Amino acid sequence: MLPKNPRLDPTPLELRIANEEEEECVGVLAKEAGVLSVRAHPAPTVAPTATPAERASELRKQAFEACGRGHWNECLARLDEAKTLDPAGESDPEVQAARRRAMSGLPPR
């Protein structure tokens, strides 16, 4: 297997190391068994999926950044989206403060 440029390889480092170790084991076993050629097939990569709470946490970070830039509509939209995924997170004082800041920054209707 040709060495890959790790900067261009989208595979997480842990999976690359595991695949390399797996290929080494297969090569050693093949050598001991007298096999002349072995073709290693890397394990399929499964992208980890974020839980609703993790996704909500990321949305809240984005909301805080938007509030920090004075982008009140974006801030509120991210907070609202996070609230649908993780209603309990709405009780966080930082979330409540961000929501108040955004609401006070919007022009009156």
Backbone as JSON Lines, residues from 0, in Angstrom:
{"i":0,"aa":"M","n":[0.85,-1.17,0.0],"ca":[0.0,0.0,0.0],"c":[0.89,1.23,0.0]}
{"i":1,"aa":"L","n":[0.61,2.17,-0.88],"ca":[1.37,3.39,-0.94],"c":[1.04,4.27,0.25]}
{"i":2,"aa":"P","n":[2.06,4.95,0.81],"ca":[1.75,5.83,1.94],"c":[0.88,6.99,1.49]}
{"i":3,"aa":"K","n":[-0.08,7.32,2.32],"ca":[-0.98,8.43,2.01],"c":[-0.46,9.68,2.68]}
{"i":4,"aa":"N","n":[-0.81,10.8,2.11],"ca":[-0.53,12.07,2.77],"c":[-1.59,12.24,3.85]}
{"i":5,"aa":"P","n":[-1.2,12.21,5.15],"ca":[-2.21,12.28,6.21],"c":[-3.03,13.57,6.19]}
{"i":6,"aa":"R","n":[-2.47,14.62,5.61],"ca":[-3.22,15.87,5.54],"c":[-4.37,15.8,4.55]}
{"i":7,"aa":"L","n":[-4.25,14.92,3.56],"ca":[-5.29,14.8,2.54],"c":[-6.26,13.66,2.81]}
{"i":8,"aa":"D","n":[-5.92,12.79,3.77],"ca":[-6.74,11.63,4.07],"c":[-7.87,12.03,5.02]}
{"i":9,"aa":"P","n":[-9.15,11.91,4.58],"ca":[-10.26,12.3,5.44],"c":[-10.56,11.3,6.55]}
{"i":10,"aa":"T","n":[-9.91,10.13,6.53],"ca":[-10.15,9.11,7.54],"c":[-9.59,9.57,8.88]}
{"i":11,"aa":"P","n":[-10.38,9.47,9.96],"ca":[-9.86,9.87,11.27],"c":[-8.6,9.11,11.63]}
{"i":12,"aa":"L","n":[-7.7,9.76,12.34],"ca":[-6.4,9.18,12.69],"c":[-6.55,7.83,13.37]}
{"i":13,"aa":"E","n":[-7.5,7.69,14.29],"ca":[-7.66,6.43,15.02],"c":[-7.95,5.28,14.06]}
{"i":14,"aa":"L","n":[-8.79,5.55,13.04],"ca":[-9.12,4.5,12.09],"c":[-7.94,4.17,11.2]}
{"i":15,"aa":"R","n":[-7.14,5.2,10.82],"ca":[-5.95,4.94,10.0],"c":[-4.98,4.06,10.76]}
{"i":16,"aa":"I","n":[-4.77,4.36,12.05],"ca":[-3.85,3.55,12.86],"c":[-4.38,2.13,12.98]}
{"i":17,"aa":"A","n":[-5.67,1.98,13.25],"ca":[-6.27,0.65,13.37],"c":[-6.12,-0.12,12.07]}
{"i":18,"aa":"N","n":[-6.35,0.53,10.92],"ca":[-6.21,-0.14,9.63],"c":[-4.77,-0.56,9.37]}
{"i":19,"aa":"E","n":[-3.82,0.31,9.73],"ca":[-2.41,-0.02,9.53],"c":[-2.02,-1.2,10.4]}
{"i":20,"aa":"E","n":[-2.49,-1.22,11.65],"ca":[-2.19,-2.34,12.55],"c":[-2.82,-3.62,12.02]}
{"i":21,"aa":"E","n":[-4.04,-3.52,11.5],"ca":[-4.73,-4.68,10.94],"c":[-3.96,-5.22,9.74]}
{"i":22,"aa":"E","n":[-3.47,-4.33,8.89],"ca":[-2.71,-4.75,7.71],"c":[-1.41,-5.43,8.13]}
{"i":23,"aa":"E","n":[-0.76,-4.93,9.18],"ca":[0.47,-5.55,9.67],"c":[0.18,-6.96,10.17]}
{"i":24,"aa":"C","n":[-0.9,-7.14,10.93],"ca":[-1.27,-8.47,11.45],"c":[-1.55,-9.44,10.32]}
{"i":25,"aa":"V","n":[-2.28,-8.98,9.32],"ca":[-2.6,-9.84,8.18],"c":[-1.32,-10.25,7.47]}
{"i":26,"aa":"G","n":[-0.39,-9.29,7.32],"ca":[0.88,-9.6,6.66],"c":[1.69,-10.61,7.42]}
{"i":27,"aa":"V","n":[1.76,-10.5,8.75],"ca":[2.51,-11.45,9.57],"c":[1.88,-12.83,9.48]}
{"i":28,"aa":"L","n":[0.55,-12.9,9.61],"ca":[-0.13,-14.2,9.52],"c":[0.08,-14.83,8.15]}
{"i":29,"aa":"A","n":[0.02,-14.02,7.1],"ca":[0.21,-14.54,5.75],"c":[1.62,-15.09,5.58]}
{"i":30,"aa":"K","n":[2.6,-14.39,6.13],"ca":[4.0,-14.83,6.03],"c":[4.17,-16.16,6.74]}
{"i":31,"aa":"E","n":[3.6,-16.29,7.94],"ca":[3.71,-17.54,8.7],"c":[2.99,-18.69,7.99]}
{"i":32,"aa":"A","n":[1.93,-18.37,7.27],"ca":[1.18,-19.41,6.58],"c":[1.77,-19.73,5.22]}
{"i":33,"aa":"G","n":[2.78,-18.98,4.8],"ca":[3.41,-19.23,3.51],"c":[2.65,-18.62,2.34]}
{"i":34,"aa":"V","n":[1.77,-17.7,2.57],"ca":[1.03,-17.05,1.49],"c":[1.93,-16.01,0.85]}
{"i":35,"aa":"L","n":[1.98,-15.99,-0.47],"ca":[2.87,-15.08,-1.17],"c":[2.33,-13.67,-1.28]}
{"i":36,"aa":"S","n":[1.03,-13.52,-1.39],"ca":[0.47,-12.2,-1.6],"c":[-0.8,-12.04,-0.78]}
{"i":37,"aa":"V","n":[-0.9,-10.92,-0.16],"ca":[-2.09,-10.62,0.62],"c":[-2.56,-9.23,0.24]}
{"i":38,"aa":"R","n":[-3.82,-9.11,0.01],"ca":[-4.38,-7.78,-0.28],"c":[-5.27,-7.4,0.9]}
{"i":39,"aa":"A","n":[-4.89,-6.34,1.56],"ca":[-5.65,-5.88,2.72],"c":[-6.8,-5.01,2.27]}
{"i":40,"aa":"H","n":[-7.94,-5.24,2.84],"ca":[-9.11,-4.41,2.57],"c":[-9.4,-3.62,3.83]}
{"i":41,"aa":"P","n":[-9.28,-2.3,3.75],"ca":[-9.54,-1.51,4.95],"c":[-10.98,-1.66,5.42]}
{"i":42,"aa":"A","n":[-11.13,-1.57,6.72],"ca":[-12.47,-1.66,7.3],"c":[-13.3,-0.46,6.83]}
{"i":43,"aa":"P","n":[-14.58,-0.67,6.59],"ca":[-15.41,0.46,6.17],"c":[-15.47,1.52,7.26]}
{"i":44,"aa":"T","n":[-15.45,2.75,6.83],"ca":[-15.52,3.85,7.79],"c":[-16.97,4.23,8.0]}
{"i":45,"aa":"V","n":[-17.35,4.29,9.23],"ca":[-18.7,4.7,9.57],"c":[-18.58,6.04,10.29]}
{"i":46,"aa":"A","n":[-19.17,7.05,9.7],"ca":[-19.12,8.37,10.32],"c":[-19.96,8.36,11.6]}
{"i":47,"aa":"P","n":[-19.37,8.81,12.7],"ca":[-20.16,8.84,13.93],"c":[-21.28,9.87,13.8]}
{"i":48,"aa":"T","n":[-22.42,9.49,14.29],"ca":[-23.55,10.43,14.23],"c":[-23.69,11.1,15.58]}
{"i":49,"aa":"A","n":[-23.94,12.37,15.55],"ca":[-24.09,13.13,16.79],"c":[-25.46,12.87,17.4]}
{"i":50,"aa":"T","n":[-25.48,12.83,18.71],"ca":[-26.75,12.7,19.42],"c":[-27.48,14.04,19.33]}
{"i":51,"aa":"P","n":[-28.78,14.06,19.59],"ca":[-29.49,15.34,19.58],"c":[-28.88,16.36,20.56]}
{"i":52,"aa":"A","n":[-28.45,15.9,21.73],"ca":[-27.85,16.82,22.7],"c":[-26.53,17.38,22.18]}
{"i":53,"aa":"E","n":[-25.74,16.54,21.51],"ca":[-24.47,17.03,20.94],"c":[-24.73,18.03,19.82]}
{"i":54,"aa":"R","n":[-25.7,17.72,18.98],"ca":[-26.05,18.64,17.89],"c":[-26.57,19.96,18.47]}
{"i":55,"aa":"A","n":[-27.39,19.89,19.5],"ca":[-27.92,21.1,20.14],"c":[-26.78,21.92,20.74]}
{"i":56,"aa":"S","n":[-25.81,21.26,21.34],"ca":[-24.66,21.97,21.91],"c":[-23.9,22.72,20.83]}
{"i":57,"aa":"E","n":[-23.71,22.09,19.69],"ca":[-23.03,22.76,18.56],"c":[-23.85,23.95,18.07]}
{"i":58,"aa":"L","n":[-25.15,23.78,17.97],"ca":[-26.01,24.89,17.54],"c":[-25.95,26.05,18.53]}
{"i":59,"aa":"R","n":[-25.87,25.73,19.8],"ca":[-25.78,26.8,20.81],"c":[-24.46,27.55,20.69]}
{"i":60,"aa":"K","n":[-23.39,26.82,20.41],"ca":[-22.09,27.5,20.18],"c":[-22.21,28.46,19.0]}
{"i":61,"aa":"Q","n":[-22.83,27.99,17.93],"ca":[-23.02,28.85,16.76],"c":[-23.88,30.06,17.11]}
{"i":62,"aa":"A","n":[-24.89,29.85,17.96],"ca":[-25.76,30.95,18.38],"c":[-24.97,31.98,19.18]}
{"i":63,"aa":"F","n":[-24.13,31.51,20.09],"ca":[-23.33,32.44,20.91],"c":[-22.39,33.26,20.02]}
{"i":64,"aa":"E","n":[-21.82,32.61,19.0],"ca":[-20.95,33.34,18.07],"c":[-21.75,34.39,17.3]}
{"i":65,"aa":"A","n":[-22.94,34.01,16.84],"ca":[-23.79,34.95,16.1],"c":[-24.19,36.12,16.99]}
{"i":66,"aa":"C","n":[-24.53,35.84,18.24],"ca":[-24.88,36.92,19.18],"c":[-23.68,37.84,19.38]}
{"i":67,"aa":"G","n":[-22.5,37.25,19.48],"ca":[-21.29,38.04,19.67],"c":[-21.02,38.98,18.5]}
{"i":68,"aa":"R","n":[-21.48,38.61,17.32],"ca":[-21.32,39.46,16.13],"c":[-22.5,40.4,15.92]}
{"i":69,"aa":"G","n":[-23.5,40.3,16.81],"ca":[-24.69,41.14,16.66],"c":[-25.66,40.65,15.61]}
{"i":70,"aa":"H","n":[-25.55,39.39,15.22],"ca":[-26.47,38.78,14.24],"c":[-27.62,38.14,15.02]}
{"i":71,"aa":"W","n":[-28.54,39.0,15.45],"ca":[-29.59,38.58,16.37],"c":[-30.53,37.53,15.79]}
{"i":72,"aa":"N","n":[-30.94,37.68,14.54],"ca":[-31.85,36.7,13.93],"c":[-31.2,35.33,13.84]}
{"i":73,"aa":"E","n":[-29.94,35.31,13.43],"ca":[-29.22,34.03,13.34],"c":[-29.06,33.42,14.72]}
{"i":74,"aa":"C","n":[-28.74,34.25,15.7],"ca":[-28.59,33.77,17.08],"c":[-29.87,33.09,17.55]}
{"i":75,"aa":"L","n":[-30.98,33.79,17.38],"ca":[-32.27,33.23,17.83],"c":[-32.66,31.98,17.05]}
{"i":76,"aa":"A","n":[-32.37,31.96,15.76],"ca":[-32.7,30.79,14.94],"c":[-31.93,29.56,15.44]}
{"i":77,"aa":"R","n":[-30.64,29.72,15.75],"ca":[-29.84,28.6,16.24],"c":[-30.32,28.16,17.64]}
{"i":78,"aa":"L","n":[-30.63,29.14,18.48],"ca":[-31.14,28.79,19.82],"c":[-32.46,28.05,19.72]}
{"i":79,"aa":"D","n":[-33.34,28.49,18.82],"ca":[-34.63,27.82,18.64],"c":[-34.44,26.4,18.13]}
{"i":80,"aa":"E","n":[-33.54,26.24,17.17],"ca":[-33.29,24.9,16.62],"c":[-32.71,23.99,17.71]}
{"i":81,"aa":"A","n":[-31.79,24.52,18.53],"ca":[-31.21,23.74,19.62],"c":[-32.28,23.35,20.64]}
{"i":82,"aa":"K","n":[-33.2,24.27,20.88],"ca":[-34.27,24.02,21.85],"c":[-35.15,22.85,21.41]}
{"i":83,"aa":"T","n":[-35.4,22.72,20.1],"ca":[-36.22,21.6,19.63],"c":[-35.5,20.26,19.82]}
{"i":84,"aa":"L","n":[-34.16,20.28,19.73],"ca":[-33.38,19.05,19.88],"c":[-33.13,18.69,21.35]}
{"i":85,"aa":"D","n":[-32.97,19.73,22.18],"ca":[-32.62,19.53,23.58],"c":[-33.29,20.58,24.44]}
{"i":86,"aa":"P","n":[-34.58,20.4,24.73],"ca":[-35.32,21.4,25.5],"c":[-34.71,21.69,26.87]}
{"i":87,"aa":"A","n":[-34.09,20.7,27.49],"ca":[-33.51,20.89,28.82],"c":[-32.37,21.9,28.8]}
{"i":88,"aa":"G","n":[-31.67,22.0,27.69],"ca":[-30.55,22.92,27.58],"c":[-30.97,24.37,27.62]}
{"i":89,"aa":"E","n":[-32.24,24.63,27.41],"ca":[-32.77,26.0,27.43],"c":[-32.66,26.62,28.82]}
{"i":90,"aa":"S","n":[-32.57,25.79,29.86],"ca":[-32.48,26.31,31.23],"c":[-31.08,26.79,31.59]}
{"i":91,"aa":"D","n":[-30.1,26.55,30.73],"ca":[-28.73,27.01,30.98],"c":[-28.7,28.54,31.03]}
{"i":92,"aa":"P","n":[-28.11,29.11,32.09],"ca":[-28.08,30.58,32.21],"c":[-27.42,31.27,31.01]}
{"i":93,"aa":"E","n":[-26.41,30.66,30.44],"ca":[-25.75,31.26,29.27],"c":[-26.7,31.32,28.08]}
{"i":94,"aa":"V","n":[-27.51,30.28,27.92],"ca":[-28.5,30.25,26.84],"c":[-29.55,31.33,27.07]}
{"i":95,"aa":"Q","n":[-30.03,31.42,28.29],"ca":[-31.05,32.42,28.61],"c":[-30.52,33.84,28.4]}
{"i":96,"aa":"A","n":[-29.26,34.08,28.78],"ca":[-28.66,35.41,28.6],"c":[-28.52,35.74,27.11]}
{"i":97,"aa":"A","n":[-28.1,34.75,26.32],"ca":[-27.95,34.97,24.88],"c":[-29.31,35.28,24.25]}
{"i":98,"aa":"R","n":[-30.32,34.55,24.67],"ca":[-31.67,34.79,24.13],"c":[-32.15,36.2,24.49]}
{"i":99,"aa":"R","n":[-31.91,36.63,25.74],"ca":[-32.31,37.99,26.15],"c":[-31.56,39.05,25.33]}
{"i":100,"aa":"R","n":[-30.24,38.85,25.16],"ca":[-29.45,39.81,24.37],"c":[-29.97,39.91,22.96]}
{"i":101,"aa":"A","n":[-30.26,38.77,22.35],"ca":[-30.74,38.75,20.97],"c":[-32.1,39.42,20.87]}
{"i":102,"aa":"M","n":[-32.98,39.12,21.8],"ca":[-34.32,39.72,21.77],"c":[-34.24,41.24,21.94]}
{"i":103,"aa":"S","n":[-33.36,41.7,22.81],"ca":[-33.25,43.16,23.01],"c":[-32.54,43.84,21.85]}
{"i":104,"aa":"G","n":[-31.78,43.07,21.08],"ca":[-31.07,43.64,19.93],"c":[-31.93,43.77,18.68]}
{"i":105,"aa":"L","n":[-33.05,43.05,18.65],"ca":[-33.94,43.11,17.49],"c":[-34.73,44.42,17.5]}
{"i":106,"aa":"P","n":[-35.01,44.97,16.32],"ca":[-35.83,46.17,16.28],"c":[-37.27,45.84,16.72]}
{"i":107,"aa":"P","n":[-37.97,46.81,17.31],"ca":[-39.36,46.55,17.73],"c":[-40.24,46.22,16.51]}
{"i":108,"aa":"R","n":[-41.23,45.4,16.73],"ca":[-42.12,45.01,15.63],"c":[-43.23,45.97,15.44]}
